[in-house]
Amino acid sequence: MNTQTLAAPIVTAKKCGVFISYQHVNPDMQSAQALVDLLAETGIQVIYDRQIEVGERWVQWIDDQVRRSTFLIVLISATSIRSDMVRQEIRIAHEYSRENGGNPRILPIRINYTGALPYDLAAYLDPLQYLLWTDGTPAEEIADKLLPVLVREELTTLEQPINSEGEQQQSELFAQTLALGAPLPSADFLLETGAVKQDSPFYVKRSCDTTLFTHGKGNGVTMVIKGPRQVGKSSLLARFYADVRDSGATCFMLDFQSIDEERFTDLQTLLKFIARRIEKTLRLTCHVNDIWDDEEGPKINIMDYLQQALIDASDKQIYLFFDEVDRVFPYKFSNDFFSTLRGWHNERAHNRSWNKLNLVLVHSTEPHLWITDEFQSPFNVGYTIQLDDFTTDQVSFLNAGYGRPLSETDLADFCDLTGGHPLLVRQGLFSMSQKGSGYPGFREGALELHGPYGDHLKRYLWGLQQNKALNSAFLEIIRRGRSSDELHFYKLRAAGLVKGESRDRAQPRCRLYEQFFGRHL
């Protein structure tokens, strides 16, 4: 490295703090440590999670340091794009930068990776210039390119933003992941769209698959898929989406978690946004602005648009897939929004052409907590499919697919540890098969912050420590086996942290959660 480039006086031009976000695997950890050492030599304040002292509140420390930093350097690799905590740190940096005049500024460094990103990361990172760190490139060279940006915000040393190829790249990314048997975050619907292989050795077919594929195809069908977070709803939805699309139907999918907050200002704003997304995604020639009349009201307007732009213009079956619709529940206009969807369902009774329109709704939260009039709800009509955790036989099937890292003796304990939680099961089996370690060593590290479930557990811990009411409610369930607040119970159940038919019979979803959160909350 050029020692003059890294001389401390150059940094006096601008004081800055740099937070480094990375996945706790090599070579990512080695790369992070090299950057920490080299940048610190110049006088730049470099922050990363190895600096957390014993006894310090981990979540609050991360939150404070990201908020105070001028830059967030994020190491992007084929492994880190699956890290819950890397994704979380990027998200909060993005949110804080909007509140704080652009700081922290996100600087992506791609480590041997130029492929597609999961759609949520792509939204944050694809528009940004980045550095590419390939095998054989000295850490000093990367630090030299970073310094002009950190000190004087000169971007000439960075690569131009990635121009994503869209669904094709996402499909290729999913295919690569599928070949490894690696688990994907539950929100990444687009990773699986059009790429879910029917013969995948890592997909567990359940009775709900048969129900959806049997009753979900037809004229004028409303399907509701429900279950806690990370139970496999989006994977099931993706398989069905690919199947009906390949059969020739017109398909539109919208994940409500991906919609910007400003789109939830009121019913008019949200419905008009949905109409425009339908127009753009399906490349319709009938334009929203040519039909929308503000004097008619948003419910009538979107029905008119669907009638003219989709139903009258096509002889095909039409499927609207709405994932994570419970995002709408807390807003004041939610009853009007869901009564709009119920209106589309009811329209089929007296307008035969509306039988072309099929609805598939996916949610985690109990609708009855938010929708008081059952006749205005779309969740109690059509077919409802409930997804639950894996059975012991299903875990055994997956164990065989991963090369049997679990013995028959260990299988029962692993099922008790994970509760059959699909993500924990896949993540655990994948980790053991990749490392070649036995179950006793895996079990010993399962509760550690830097263990095989560290990212997953830390992200939940982050959310709980940011919400004191849910934090207290979860502790009550862990200690007393019940919740004194019904809404908190259902929120925790929707989040996938607890299980039980009622708040009086609540319990942690699995032994891993009971032990980890009992220790850290």
Secondary structure as the mmCIF struct_conf table of DSSP 4:
data_model
#
loop_
_struct_conf.conf_type_id
_struct_conf.id
_struct_conf.beg_label_comp_id
_struct_conf.beg_label_asym_id
_struct_conf.beg_label_seq_id
_struct_conf.end_label_comp_id
_struct_conf.end_label_asym_id
_struct_conf.end_label_seq_id
TURN_TY1_P TURN_TY1_P1 THR A 3 LEU A 6
HELX_RH_3T_P HELX_RH_3T_P1 ALA A 8 ALA A 13
BEND BEND1 LYS A 14 LYS A 14
STRN STRN1 GLY A 17 SER A 21
BEND BEND2 HIS A 24 VAL A 25
TURN_TY1_P TURN_TY1_P2 ASN A 26 PRO A 27
HELX_RH_AL_P HELX_RH_AL_P1 ASP A 28 GLU A 41
TURN_TY1_P TURN_TY1_P3 THR A 42 GLY A 43
STRN STRN2 GLN A 45 ILE A 47
HELX_RH_3T_P HELX_RH_3T_P2 ASP A 49 GLN A 51
HELX_LH_PP_P HELX_LH_PP_P1 ILE A 52 GLU A 53
TURN_TY1_P TURN_TY1_P4 VAL A 54 GLY A 55
BEND BEND3 GLU A 56 GLU A 56
HELX_RH_AL_P HELX_RH_AL_P2 TRP A 58 ARG A 68
BEND BEND4 THR A 70 THR A 70
STRN STRN3 PHE A 71 ILE A 76
TURN_TY1_P TURN_TY1_P5 ALA A 78 THR A 79
HELX_RH_3T_P HELX_RH_3T_P3 SER A 80 ARG A 82
HELX_RH_AL_P HELX_RH_AL_P3 ASP A 84 GLU A 99
TURN_TY1_P TURN_TY1_P6 ASN A 100 GLY A 102
BEND BEND5 PRO A 104 PRO A 104
STRN STRN4 ARG A 105 ILE A 111
BEND BEND6 ASN A 112 ASN A 112
BEND BEND7 GLY A 115 GLY A 115
HELX_RH_AL_P HELX_RH_AL_P4 TYR A 119 LEU A 125
TURN_TY1_P TURN_TY1_P7 ASP A 126 PRO A 127
BEND BEND8 LEU A 128 LEU A 128
STRN STRN5 TYR A 130 TYR A 130
STRN STRN6 LEU A 131 TRP A 133
TURN_TY1_P TURN_TY1_P8 ASP A 135 GLY A 136
HELX_RH_AL_P HELX_RH_AL_P5 ALA A 139 ARG A 152
TURN_TY1_P TURN_TY1_P9 THR A 156 THR A 157
BEND BEND9 LEU A 158 LEU A 158
STRN STRN7 GLU A 159 GLU A 159
HELX_LH_PP_P HELX_LH_PP_P2 GLN A 160 ILE A 162
TURN_TY1_P TURN_TY1_P10 GLY A 166 GLY A 166
HELX_RH_AL_P HELX_RH_AL_P6 GLU A 167 LEU A 180
TURN_TY1_P TURN_TY1_P11 GLY A 181 GLY A 181
TURN_TY1_P TURN_TY1_P12 SER A 186 ALA A 187
HELX_RH_AL_P HELX_RH_AL_P7 PHE A 189 GLU A 192
TURN_TY1_P TURN_TY1_P13 THR A 193 ALA A 195
TURN_TY1_P TURN_TY1_P14 GLN A 198 ASP A 199
TURN_TY1_P TURN_TY1_P15 PRO A 201 PHE A 202
HELX_RH_AL_P HELX_RH_AL_P8 SER A 207 HIS A 215
BEND BEND10 GLY A 216 GLY A 220
STRN STRN8 THR A 222 LYS A 226
BEND BEND11 PRO A 228 PRO A 228
TURN_TY1_P TURN_TY1_P16 ARG A 229 GLN A 230
BEND BEND12 VAL A 231 GLY A 232
HELX_RH_AL_P HELX_RH_AL_P9 LYS A 233 ASP A 246
TURN_TY1_P TURN_TY1_P17 SER A 247 GLY A 248
STRN STRN9 THR A 250 ASP A 255
HELX_RH_3T_P HELX_RH_3T_P4 PHE A 256 SER A 258
BEND BEND13 ILE A 259 ILE A 259
HELX_RH_3T_P HELX_RH_3T_P5 GLU A 261 PHE A 264
BEND BEND14 THR A 265 ASP A 266
HELX_RH_AL_P HELX_RH_AL_P10 LEU A 267 LEU A 282
TURN_TY1_P TURN_TY1_P18 ARG A 283 ARG A 283
BEND BEND15 THR A 285 CYS A 286
HELX_RH_AL_P HELX_RH_AL_P11 VAL A 288 ILE A 291
TURN_TY1_P TURN_TY1_P19 ASP A 294 GLU A 296
HELX_RH_AL_P HELX_RH_AL_P12 PRO A 298 TYR A 305
HELX_RH_PI_P HELX_RH_PI_P1 LEU A 306 ILE A 311
TURN_TY1_P TURN_TY1_P20 ASP A 312 ALA A 313
BEND BEND16 ASP A 315 LYS A 316
STRN STRN10 ILE A 318 ASP A 323
BEND BEND17 GLU A 324 GLU A 324
HELX_RH_3T_P HELX_RH_3T_P6 VAL A 325 VAL A 328
TURN_TY1_P TURN_TY1_P21 PHE A 329 PRO A 330
BEND BEND18 TYR A 331 TYR A 331
TURN_TY1_P TURN_TY1_P22 LYS A 332 PHE A 333
HELX_RH_AL_P HELX_RH_AL_P13 SER A 334 GLU A 347
TURN_TY1_P TURN_TY1_P23 ARG A 348 HIS A 350
HELX_RH_3T_P HELX_RH_3T_P7 ARG A 352 LYS A 356
STRN STRN11 LEU A 357 HIS A 363
BEND BEND19 THR A 365 THR A 365
HELX_RH_3T_P HELX_RH_3T_P8 PRO A 367 LEU A 369
TURN_TY1_P TURN_TY1_P24 TRP A 370 TRP A 370
HELX_RH_3T_P HELX_RH_3T_P9 GLU A 374 GLN A 376
BEND BEND20 PRO A 378 PRO A 378
TURN_TY1_P TURN_TY1_P25 PHE A 379 ASN A 380
BEND BEND21 VAL A 381 GLY A 382
STRN STRN12 TYR A 383 GLN A 386
HELX_LH_PP_P HELX_LH_PP_P3 ASP A 389 THR A 391
HELX_RH_AL_P HELX_RH_AL_P14 THR A 392 GLY A 401
TURN_TY1_P TURN_TY1_P26 TYR A 402 GLY A 403
BEND BEND22 LEU A 406 LEU A 406
HELX_RH_AL_P HELX_RH_AL_P15 GLU A 408 THR A 418
TURN_TY1_P TURN_TY1_P27 GLY A 419 GLY A 420
HELX_RH_AL_P HELX_RH_AL_P16 PRO A 422 LYS A 435
TURN_TY1_P TURN_TY1_P28 GLY A 436 GLY A 436
HELX_RH_AL_P HELX_RH_AL_P17 TYR A 439 GLY A 445
TURN_TY1_P TURN_TY1_P29 ALA A 446 LEU A 447
BEND BEND23 GLU A 448 GLU A 448
TURN_TY1_P TURN_TY1_P30 LEU A 449 HIS A 450
BEND BEND24 GLY A 451 GLY A 451
TURN_TY1_P TURN_TY1_P31 PRO A 452 TYR A 453
HELX_RH_AL_P HELX_RH_AL_P18 GLY A 454 GLN A 466
HELX_RH_AL_P HELX_RH_AL_P19 LYS A 468 ARG A 480
BEND BEND25 GLY A 481 GLY A 481
BEND BEND26 SER A 484 SER A 484
HELX_RH_AL_P HELX_RH_AL_P20 GLU A 486 ALA A 494
TURN_TY1_P TURN_TY1_P32 ALA A 495 GLY A 496
BEND BEND27 LEU A 497 LEU A 497
STRN STRN13 VAL A 498 LYS A 499
BEND BEND28 GLU A 501 SER A 502
HELX_RH_3T_P HELX_RH_3T_P10 ARG A 503 ARG A 505
STRN STRN14 GLN A 507 PRO A 508
BEND BEND29 ARG A 509 CYS A 510
HELX_RH_AL_P HELX_RH_AL_P21 ARG A 511 HIS A 520
#
